[in-house]
Amino acid sequence: MADRQVFHAWISAARLRTLPLSISGILVGSAYAYYDINRTYKAFASVLSDASDTSTITFYNFLIPILALITTLGFQVLSNFANDYGDGVKGTDNEDRIGPMRAIQSGLISPQQMKVAMTITALVTLASAVTLIYVSLGWEQLLISLLFLSLGIAAIWAAIKYTVGDNAYGYRGLGDVFVFIFFGPVSVEGIYFLITKSWNWQMLLPSICIGLLSVAVLNLNNMRDAESDKKAGKNTLVVKMGWSKAKLFHYTLITGAFVSSSLFYITVWYRGYLNLSTPDANLLIFLPVLAFIPLFLHLLRVQKTQVPALLDPELKKVALSTFLFALLAIISTWVLST
């Protein structure tokens, strides 16, 4: 029985419900990389006299997004372990906290055991990141490889320092900034480049969308835990701005995500409209926007909520809606590419 409880404590510490959100950016960037590579191939094939002459075309390597998903999941689990450890040893996770009991708080896992788990997870994730960079870029693009390796190391640092240490940035209201950067532009633009070997600045729009939705999940979490965080000295952005402004901030995050994604699809569709021979002109390109239906219903729920504890189920709604956005992006790009 004790072993089963410890096992469930480790599963709880990994916080599996956060994993779909963490990979949403990878899925979105991978989907549009596939779409653009497929569109480029068809354009080349239509003008080349010898369709087999494809030496100048970048092909889609499915191993790259697979390795990126493994790496991202590693980053997220590391972040969750570090969050459990940091809040546990600081006493932030206490009887005042709303939500499921954390692993160290429960006493089933010791701080030392969690530190060992963090070290192992960090090493495995770093190995996965190095493999991802090598498979994508090899040694031919050494400077860019070093840039991505630096991003990987920075991501590990960010995952740990959110709540761990005397200068944990999560305790100074900076968690929202780091979540936006790593879940948004770094995730979406990063995987797009690793697959296509090119920058597409238009991809900043969906990366902003995913980044804002990820921050919205963190904002909900901090709104739910505002009172206990304040008592424990965890000065999140919500603690600093207060309940009413935190709500307005939340509305802005969801609305901003909707606007950025809509602008992206409008520009992509208009590009296709100017050349009706391309699949971009198909209205199916707008399919991911449907994921905002449950998000706007969610905003109505938040607007009516005055008790922080009632926000707990809303975290799952925003996280799963973000994941739905990513899945719809995959479906629309796959259908338009066939």
Secondary structure, 3 states (H helix, E strand, C coil): CHHHHHHHHHHHHHCHHHHHHHHHHHHHHHHHHHHHHHHHHHHHHHHCCCCCCCCCCCCCCCHHHHHHHHHHHHHHHHHHHHHHHHHHHHCCCCCCCCCCCCHHHHCCCCHHHHHHHHHHHHHHHHHHHHHHHHHHHCCCCHHHHHHHHHHHHHHHHHHHHCCCCCCCHHHHCCHHHHHHHHHCHHHHHHHHHHHHCCCCHHHHHHHHHHHHHHHHHHHHHHHHCHHHHHHHCCCCHHHHHCHHHHHHHHHHHHHHHHHHHHHHHHHHHHHHHCCCCCHHHCHHHHHHHHHHHHHHHHHHHHHHCCCHHHHHHHHHHHHHHHHHHHHHHHHHHHHHHC
